[in-house]
Amino acid sequence: MNKKWMSIAISLTLVFALLAAACSNKEKTDGGKGEKVTITHYTIDSPDRTFVEKLIPDFEAKHPNIKIKVTKAPYEQFDSKLQSSIAAKNAPDVTSHWGYGGFMEYYNKDMLMDLSPYLEGFKASDYNIPDDVMDIYKVDGKTYGIPLNSYVTVMLYNKDLFDKAGLPYPPTDYEDKSWTFEKMVEYAQKMTVDSKNMEEAQYGVDFGFGERDQRPQYFGANVYSDDTWTNGGKPSEINLSKPEVVDAYKTLYGLIYDKKVAPTPAFSQSVSGQFGDPFLSGKIGMSVVGSWSLAAAADFSFNVGVAAVPQSPKGDVRSVLYVDPLFVLKDSKHPEEALEWIKYLITTEIQEKSIELSGGNPPVNQAAAEKYYNNFEGIDPKGIQQVFDGAYKYGFESYNHLISNYSQINELFINELAGVENGDKKVEEVLPVIEQKLKDLLARVNKP
């Protein structure tokens, strides 16, 4: 071969090499078509969350360029392990606020990716997600989370104890004006056996409405100033000394020590050790609790019903909403592929399948909700639907999702209210202490 043709051949070889490299790079950037991309899904190590592992083969078959890896941690270690992985530059791609911290805490720590640039053409309605639910995880018009599950506060009641006391069952209709807080207390009194003998004792109601700082909201009182919900979850004022807040706590703890219709912590701990939930012991007439407790319906040794949370004495909020989203963390190198996984999980087909696989997670996709309502043997599905509809209408999102640094705030309330809950201290002496400590905490963590 002469020099001229050798030169042409070398040039052509270089051209083809450059074209091949360009095509290879394009494949890697065009949705990872040239090589598999691994997306890490970080979750709690419990069956109602790790069930997603069973969905991976189907997803990967439909998305051959995306591989899903699930990592997990116990609930108590969820946040700390997440923070450690982020600090070590080994953050997962997809997760949720399944630990003590919530959305606003993650947002203010700059952990979350703005998904808006990747959501062109995405419509919540295509996945049967209500717009107001989708909007929970928006800040200044930017989307930081895609709703996955939607829990609410419900009232579970022991039909056997109602029958024994000769009481009518409480209604599922939130518009039933006869079902009031006072009526609930009246029913509770008729089912209560207040005794130091744990074998004999039983109580009419366990009022577990939200976390401790949110419970006054049911009574029309607010621990935090209204600007909390519009400024990134950072309250400018604390209202623990206001009379309506003090009265709310007195009414709440009065169920235990004045009316004596609610279980003491000692009673709850004694039966929880055996059953995990005091209501499961069969010694509680009514339990106001998150709807995740419905997942244990098959374990009840008694007949159970679902009812509306009663009309509040003063407020309009009767349910705490627990909408769990999926986030893509800011350090993810593959946000488009991560979103493909999230969109797969919120399709009607997969949300329906997830109900059974998870043991009863409520779907955010409303087209899958009918299957959820029919998932609990012995409980009227129309009643469950009516309770959920009413809870959405009279609900407010859980404070732990909306308030920044909530894990520290919640720990403060738990520790300081322990004396009141155990009957050793009065509400009036404890709330001023919490207020000052809370102000000091917020001043420290919310420094500009």
N, C-alpha and C positions, 0 to 999 in steps of 0.2 A: 504494500500500500504506500503511495507516495505521500509526501508531507502535506500536500493540499487536502487529500481525502482523509488523512489521519486527523488533521486539524478540524475538519467538518464533523468527523465521527465523535471527537472529544467534545466539541461544542454541543452536538445533539445529545450526548450522554449527560452533559451538565444541565441542559434544558429539561430533559426528562426527569432528572433527579430533583430539580427545583420544583417542577410541576407535581411530582409525587409528594414532596415535602409539604407543598402548599395544600394538596388534597388531604394529606394526613392531618395537618393542623386544622383544616376546615372541619374534618370529621370530628375532631376532638372538641371543637367549639360549637358545632351544630348539634346540640343535644346529646353529645357523647356517642354518636353513631359508630365511631371507629373503635371505641373501647368501652368497657363497662364502667359506669360510675357507681360508687358505693355511697348510699345515703344512710346515715346513722340516726336511728329513732330511739330516743332516750325516754324511759318511762319508769313507773313504779313497779317494783317486783311483786305484783299481785295478779291473780287470775283475771280480774276485770280489766286489766291493762295489757298484760303480756299475751292475751289472746291474739293480738295482731300478728304474732309469729305464724299463726295458722293461715293467714291471708297472703303471706309473702309468696308462696309458689304460684298462686294465681296471678298476682300482680307482676311478678318477674316474667311469667309466660307472656303476658300482654305487653310488657315493656322490657324486651331482651337486653337493652342497653343500660338498665338500672338494676342495681343489686341493693337490697335492703338488709341492714344489720341492726338488730335490736340490742340495746344495752339497758341495764336496769339497776335500780338501787332501792333499798327499803325506804318507806315513806319518811322516816326520821332523818335519813341521810341524803334525801333527794336533792335539796338545795345546796348543801355543802359540797357534794360530789360534782354537781353541775358547775358551781363556781370554780372548783379546783380544775376541772377539765378545760374551762375557758381560760383560766390563768396559764395553764400548761400548753395553750394553743392546740388543744385537742378536743374542741367543742363538738357536740353532736350537731347534726343539721336540723332535726325536727324534734320538738318537745312541747310540753305544755306546763302550766303552773300547777303541777300535781303535788308540790310540797307545801311548806308553810307560806312561802312568798306568793305574790300574785302578779297580774299583768302590769300594774303601774310600777311595782317594784322592779320588774324586769325592764320596763320601758325607761325608767329614770336611771337605771344603771347602764343604759345604752347597749343592751344585750340583743335587741330584736331588730330584724331586718324589715325595712319598709317594703312591703310586697307589692305596692301599687304599680311599679313599672312592669311587673311580671303578670299582672292581672288584666291585661288588655283583652277584652272579649269575655271576661269572666262575669257571670251574673249569678247573684245569690239565688235568684228565682229558678235558675236552671237546676239547682240542687235542693229546691223547695225549702230554702232557709229564709225566714222572715227578715225583712230589711232592718227592723229595729234590733234584732238579735245580731245581725252582721255588724251593725254600727257600734256595738259595745267595744269592739277592738279597733276602733278608728280614733286617731288623734289628729286634729287639724286636717281632716279629710284624707289622711293617709292610713292605709290598712296594715295592721301589724299582726293580725291573727285571723284564722278561719275557724269558725265555730264547728265543733265536732259532736259534743253531747250537751244535753240541756236538762239539768236536774232542777227540781223545785222543792219548796217546803210542802209537806203533806201532813195530815193527821192520820195515823194508823190507830185502829181501836180493836180491842179484844171483844169479839162478839159474845163469847162465853160469859165474860164478866158482866157485860150489858144485860144479857139474858137473865143471869142470876139475880141482878139488882132490879129486874123488871123495867129497864129503861129502853126507850125507843132509840134506834140507831141514829147517829148524827148525819146530817145531809151532805151530799156531795156538791150541791149548788151554792156557789158563792153569793148568789143574790137572795138566798133565804135569810130574811132579816131576823128570824126567830133564833138563829144559831149565833149566840153572842158569847163573849168571854164569861159573863156572869152565869149563863146557862151551862157552859163547860164546867165551871167551878161547882155548880149545883150537882151536876152528874158525878163529878169527881168525889164529892163528899159522900155520895151514896155507895161508892165502890171502895172507899178507903177503909182499911183496918190498920190504924196507927199503933204499932206494937214494937217493943224492943226485942221481942222474939222474932227473929228473922223468918222462921218457918210460918208464922201466922201473919206477918205484915204483908200488906199490899196497898197500892196507892192508885188514886184515880187518874192522875195526869203527870206526865213528864214533859215539861214545856221547853224543849230544846230548840228554840227559834234562833237560828244563826249563831254567830259567835257572840261573846259577852258584850262587846261594845256596840253591836247592832241591835240587840234585843230591845232597848228603849224605843227604837223606831216603830215597833209594833204598837206601842202605847202613844204614838204621836209625838215622841220626843227625839231629839237628835243630839248625839254626843259631839258631832263635828259641825263646823260652820258650812253653809251651803256652797261656798267657793271650793270646797274639797273636790267636788265632782267636775269642776271645770278648769282646775289649775294643775293637773297632773297628780292628784291624790295627796296634796299637801295642805292640810287644814290650817287656816290662819287663826282660828279660835277653837277652844275646847269648852264644852258646855256642861261639864260634870257637876257644876255647882248650881245649875239652874233648877228651880223647883220641880219642873215637869220631868226632868231627867232623874232627879232624886226620887220622886214619886213612882216613876216607872220601875226603878230597881227595887223599891220597897214593895211594890205590888208583886213583882216577879219572885223575890225571895220570900215574900209573905205566903206564897203557895206552899212553901216548905215548913216555915216555922210559925206562921199565924193560922192559916187555914189548915195546915198539916195534911194537905191532899197530894203533895208531891214528894218524891223520895229524897232522902238525905243522901249526900255523897257516900256515906258509909254503907247505906243500903244498896245503892247502885253498884258500888265496887264489889260488894259481897256476892251479888247475883251476876254481875258482869264477868267475874272470873270464870264462872261455869258456862255462861251463855254468850258472852261477848257484847251483848246489848241488853240492858235491863228489861226492855219490852219483851224480848224473847223468853224471859223467865215465866211469862204468863201471870206476873204479879203487878202489871201496870195496865190500867184501863184504857188510857189514851196516851199516845206519844206524838208530839209535834216534832218532826224530824225531817232531814233531807230524804228525798225520794229514793236515794240509793239503798235505803233500808228495805224497799220493796223487793230487792234482789234476794233477800233472805226469806221470802214468803214460803218457799218450799220447806223451810226448816221450822216453821211455826208448829207447835204442838197443840194449837187451838185455832178456832176459826177467827179470821182477821178480816176487817173491812177498811176501806179508805174513805176519808171524809175531808171536807173543806176545813181549813183553819178558821176558827170562829171570828165573827165580827169584832174588831178592836173597840175597846171602850172610847178611844179618842182619835186614833189614826186611820189612815187608808191603806197602809202597807200591811199585807197579811201573809206574804210569802217572800222568802229569800230565793233569788234565782242563782243557780250555779251553772253558768254556761262555760264549759271547758273548750277552749280553742286549741288549735295547733299552731305553733310559731315556727318560723324559720329563723335560726339564730344568725346574728349579723356576720359571723365569721364563716358561714357556709360558703363553700366554693361552687356549689351546684344548686342554686336556688330554684332554677327551672325544673330540675329533676325532683327536688324536694317537693315542689308544688304538685307535680304529677302524682306523687304518693299521697299527698293530702287530698287532692281532688278525687282520687280513687276511693279513699276512705269515707267520703261524704256522698257518694252516689247512692241512689235508692237501694239498689241491689245489695251493696256491701253494708250499708247501714242496717238493712233488714237481717242480713246474715250475722252481723256483729251483735245483735240483740241476744241471740241464742249463744253464740260463742263466748260472750262476756259474762253471761249470767244475768243479763237484764239492764244493760246500759241504755238510757233513753236517747234516741236519735235526735239530732238537730234537724235532720231532713224530715219534714212533716209528712211526706208521702210514705215514709217508713214507720211513722208514729202509730198507725192503726195496728200493725203487728205488735208493737210494743204494748199497747193497751190490752191486747189479747194474750199477753205472755204469762199472766199470773193466775194459776189455777185457783178457782174458788172465789175470785174477786171480779166483780162485774166490770167488764172493759169499758162500758159506757160511763160508769161512775169514775173510773180512773181518768178517762178523757175529760170529763167535766171538771174534775179537781185540777188537772193540768191547765185547762183553759182558764179557769178562775185564778189560778196561781200566776199565770202570765199576765193577766189583766191587773191584778193587785200586787204585783211583785216588784222587787228592787234588787238589783244585782248585789251579790255578796261583797261586803266591805273588803274582804281579803283580796279580791280581784281589782279593786278600785283605789285602794289607799297605798301609798308608797311606804316602804319599810315595814310592811304589815307584820312580818314574822316577829319583830321586836315588840311592836305594839301589842300584839296578841299575847305574847309571853308575859308582858307587864300586867295586863288585865287578869290573866289566869292566876298569876302569883298573888296579886294584891287582893283579889276577890275571894281567895281561898278561905280566909277567915270568916267572911260573911256566909259563904256556902256551908261552912262547917258549923255555923251557929255561934262562933266565938266573938264576932264583932258585928257592929251595926253598920248599915249602909252609910249613914250620915258621917261616921268617923273615917270610913275608908275612902269615899269618893274624893275628898279634898287631897288626900295623899296621892291618889292615882292622877288627879288633874295636874298637880305640880310635877310629878315625875314624868308625866306624858309631855308636858310643855318643855321640860329640860331635854327629853329624848328628841323631840321634834326640832328643837333649836340646834341640837348637835348634828342630827343626820340630814337636816334640810338646809345646811349652810350653803349660801350661793357659791 
